[in-house]
Structure formats: structure tokens, C-alpha cells
Amino acid sequence: MLDGENYTVDLLPPRSGTAVWGHTHVTRVWDAPHTAVTLPPVHPGGTLPIPGLRPTFPARRPLPSSVVGSLDEAQAVAAWRPECSLYGDPEGWEPVGEGAHRAVILNPARTTVYKVEMEAGRNRREHRTLRGLRAQGFAHAPPTTLWPVPCPYGTGCDIEVLAMPYLPNDGTAPHASYPRAGVVDLNPTNVTVCRNRYWLIDASGL
């Protein structure tokens, strides 16, 4: 294994790129695949086995999948947008976040948040990223469910609403180290602390 060799690497689904390995570690990663050489197959999770070296990370068991929220609730807010709040939000619901591409609203039971996208594909990307992290055993990735809603009123197109457990920052002290897997854009608001654990609550940009 030589320094500077190029390998494809799956950064996190659905992204892939090229990694340059040293003798024991990655020295450089970039998004575009290297096209000048034939590259070996990718290895899930952004790692590639190096012959003769033992893994430096403990094996993790995949975390179970679970259904979050309901289709009825997703349909109730699929046509909602932040600007609608001027005229009243759905009864019992509370807006809790807004970004450039999505808005987040909390259900009346205060157990589940629903992310309504203004840019198609954002929710699907986040769902795939978090599901991939959970499949690799990373406990800071919360379960999510992607609810397809055909043509909500006023939108003119099908959309996907993402449901996630409500994980407000409760000020508890985490028992684990700060998560690194899946946290790449260094935005502190993407991670929260709830019930003594870090949680990655926004992974749409990964």
C-alpha cells in the first residue's frame, strides 16, 4: 500500500468520492471520483480495508428501524409553509424551525417533528443518510420515516414529508463523545443533546 494511491470511498449515501490513503489513514478526500485510474470497489461507511492492518474502530451492531409519526399527520402539514403562520398554523401544531430549504413543525402530542421541504430531495437525502448511519450502528442518528404525500393542496406536485422524534435540547450531559460520523458541515445547530445523548437532527446537507 503506497502513499498517494487513489481509492473510491462512499462518504455517506448517496455521496461518493475519492480518497488518498497514507500507510494507515486517509490523507485527502474529495467529492468527484478520480477518473485517471481504475479504482477498486467502495466499502460502506467511508472506510476501506488496508491489507495487513487491523481495524482501529470497534464493531457496531445495526440499530433497529422503526416507524416514526403517521401518514395522517404528514398529510395534515404537507401543504403548510412558514408564511402560512401569519394566518394561523394547523390547530395544535407548533413551528419549531426553518431553513433555506425546509421548515419543521411539531405535532400536537409534542412527540414528533415533521420536516416539510421546499426543495425536492432534501428529505430523501437526510432519510438515506440517517438510515445509513443507523445501519452502521451509530446511536446519534435518530430513526426517521419518509411519508410520500401526493399533490398537497396548493403545491401542484408530490412531496415527501420526513418524520423524526422530537429531540429538544434538554441540557443533560451526554455520556458519549461528540459524534463525528455524518457531521461534516460544522453547524452546531445540527446536533442537539437530549436524554444524555448527542443527536444528529439535521443531515440534509450531507
CORBEL-V863006 format. One record per residue. PHI is phi in whole degrees, 0 to 359 (none if undefined). PSI is psi in radians with two decimals (* if undefined). NEAR is the number of other ideal C-beta (glycine too) atoms within 10 Angstrom. Layout:
phi=PHI psi=PSI near=NEAR
phi=PHI psi=PSI near=NEAR
This chain:
phi=none psi=2.08 near=12
phi=253 psi=2.53 near=7
phi=301 psi=2.45 near=9
phi=89 psi=-0.03 near=9
phi=292 psi=2.55 near=13
phi=258 psi=2.34 near=18
phi=223 psi=2.52 near=21
phi=288 psi=2.61 near=16
phi=216 psi=2.32 near=23
phi=275 psi=1.75 near=19
phi=297 psi=-0.93 near=19
phi=189 psi=2.42 near=21
phi=306 psi=2.39 near=17
phi=261 psi=0.34 near=12
phi=276 psi=2.59 near=15
phi=217 psi=2.86 near=15
phi=193 psi=-2.76 near=17
phi=238 psi=2.36 near=18
phi=244 psi=2.43 near=23
phi=254 psi=2.07 near=16
phi=264 psi=2.46 near=20
phi=272 psi=-2.77 near=14
phi=292 psi=-0.55 near=11
phi=225 psi=0.00 near=9
phi=204 psi=2.92 near=10
phi=280 psi=2.27 near=14
phi=259 psi=-0.33 near=11
phi=198 psi=2.47 near=11
phi=223 psi=2.38 near=14
phi=220 psi=2.85 near=12
phi=289 psi=-0.76 near=9
phi=283 psi=2.33 near=8
phi=299 psi=2.53 near=13
phi=284 psi=2.24 near=15
phi=253 psi=-0.09 near=9
phi=280 psi=-0.34 near=6
phi=228 psi=2.82 near=9
phi=277 psi=2.19 near=7
phi=255 psi=2.57 near=16
phi=288 psi=2.93 near=11
phi=299 psi=2.68 near=8
phi=284 psi=2.77 near=18
phi=242 psi=2.26 near=13
phi=305 psi=2.54 near=11
phi=89 psi=0.15 near=20
phi=80 psi=0.36 near=19
phi=233 psi=2.65 near=16
phi=230 psi=2.37 near=16
phi=291 psi=2.38 near=10
phi=253 psi=2.09 near=15
phi=306 psi=2.35 near=5
phi=87 psi=-0.10 near=7
phi=247 psi=2.50 near=11
phi=269 psi=2.57 near=6
phi=302 psi=2.53 near=9
phi=258 psi=0.11 near=8
phi=236 psi=2.55 near=8
phi=289 psi=2.59 near=6
phi=290 psi=2.44 near=6
phi=243 psi=2.54 near=15
phi=270 psi=2.47 near=7
phi=302 psi=2.50 near=10
phi=271 psi=2.60 near=17
phi=291 psi=2.66 near=7
phi=270 psi=2.61 near=12
phi=213 psi=2.68 near=11
phi=277 psi=2.24 near=11
phi=247 psi=2.27 near=19
phi=74 psi=-2.79 near=20
phi=211 psi=2.76 near=15
phi=294 psi=-0.65 near=15
phi=301 psi=-0.76 near=8
phi=290 psi=-0.68 near=20
phi=298 psi=-0.71 near=25
phi=293 psi=-0.55 near=14
phi=294 psi=-0.45 near=21
phi=241 psi=0.06 near=24
phi=300 psi=-0.59 near=24
phi=267 psi=-0.02 near=16
phi=286 psi=2.49 near=20
phi=224 psi=2.70 near=15
phi=306 psi=-0.63 near=17
phi=293 psi=-0.30 near=8
phi=291 psi=-0.35 near=16
phi=299 psi=-0.44 near=15
phi=299 psi=-0.48 near=7
phi=251 psi=0.11 near=6
phi=110 psi=2.33 near=7
phi=272 psi=2.88 near=15
phi=307 psi=2.46 near=16
phi=302 psi=2.19 near=7
phi=87 psi=-0.20 near=11
phi=270 psi=2.67 near=17
phi=226 psi=2.10 near=14
phi=296 psi=2.32 near=19
phi=233 psi=-0.02 near=14
phi=187 psi=2.66 near=15
phi=207 psi=2.29 near=15
phi=235 psi=-2.93 near=17
phi=288 psi=-0.44 near=8
phi=239 psi=-0.24 near=15
phi=212 psi=2.82 near=20
phi=230 psi=2.65 near=21
phi=237 psi=2.34 near=21
phi=226 psi=2.46 near=26
phi=263 psi=2.36 near=19
phi=288 psi=2.84 near=21
phi=301 psi=-0.54 near=13
phi=283 psi=-0.13 near=9
phi=58 psi=0.69 near=12
phi=243 psi=-0.40 near=11
phi=221 psi=2.40 near=19
phi=255 psi=2.56 near=23
phi=241 psi=2.24 near=27
phi=259 psi=2.06 near=27
phi=256 psi=2.11 near=26
phi=268 psi=2.48 near=21
phi=258 psi=-0.16 near=15
phi=234 psi=2.03 near=11
phi=300 psi=2.41 near=12
phi=102 psi=-0.32 near=11
phi=296 psi=-0.81 near=20
phi=293 psi=-0.70 near=26
phi=297 psi=-0.69 near=16
phi=296 psi=-0.79 near=19
phi=295 psi=-0.75 near=24
phi=301 psi=-0.76 near=21
phi=293 psi=-0.71 near=18
phi=296 psi=-0.87 near=23
phi=294 psi=-0.67 near=27
phi=297 psi=-0.67 near=18
phi=295 psi=-0.71 near=21
phi=296 psi=-0.74 near=25
phi=295 psi=-0.64 near=21
phi=296 psi=-0.44 near=16
phi=268 psi=0.02 near=19
phi=89 psi=0.26 near=15
phi=276 psi=1.97 near=19
phi=287 psi=-0.24 near=14
phi=279 psi=-0.03 near=23
phi=266 psi=1.97 near=23
phi=287 psi=2.73 near=22
phi=291 psi=2.62 near=17
phi=219 psi=2.75 near=24
phi=227 psi=2.33 near=20
phi=261 psi=2.03 near=17
phi=255 psi=1.97 near=21
phi=283 psi=2.33 near=13
phi=233 psi=1.99 near=18
phi=285 psi=2.14 near=10
phi=42 psi=1.16 near=12
phi=302 psi=2.68 near=19
phi=305 psi=2.24 near=7
phi=86 psi=-0.14 near=10
phi=267 psi=-0.58 near=15
phi=76 psi=0.14 near=7
phi=204 psi=2.82 near=8
phi=286 psi=2.52 near=12
phi=225 psi=2.92 near=19
phi=239 psi=2.22 near=19
phi=256 psi=2.29 near=26
phi=259 psi=2.21 near=26
phi=256 psi=2.41 near=23
phi=216 psi=2.54 near=23
phi=304 psi=2.54 near=16
phi=283 psi=2.05 near=16
phi=233 psi=1.27 near=17
phi=288 psi=2.66 near=13
phi=291 psi=1.94 near=12
phi=257 psi=0.11 near=10
phi=78 psi=0.09 near=7
phi=286 psi=2.75 near=11
phi=271 psi=2.15 near=7
phi=293 psi=2.56 near=16
phi=265 psi=-0.04 near=8
phi=239 psi=2.86 near=10
phi=288 psi=2.84 near=8
phi=299 psi=2.30 near=9
phi=291 psi=2.45 near=18
phi=247 psi=-0.62 near=9
phi=295 psi=2.13 near=18
phi=86 psi=-0.07 near=21
phi=251 psi=1.69 near=18
phi=239 psi=-0.29 near=14
phi=259 psi=0.06 near=9
phi=59 psi=0.44 near=7
phi=272 psi=1.95 near=10
phi=297 psi=-0.39 near=7
phi=285 psi=-0.17 near=10
phi=281 psi=-0.21 near=18
phi=237 psi=2.39 near=19
phi=232 psi=2.90 near=18
phi=243 psi=2.11 near=16
phi=214 psi=2.32 near=18
phi=53 psi=0.83 near=9
phi=64 psi=0.53 near=11
phi=211 psi=2.51 near=17
phi=286 psi=2.53 near=19
phi=224 psi=2.36 near=21
phi=271 psi=1.80 near=22
phi=258 psi=-0.03 near=25
phi=215 psi=1.89 near=22
phi=234 psi=0.40 near=23
phi=288 psi=-0.40 near=21
phi=269 psi=0.08 near=15
phi=270 psi=* near=22
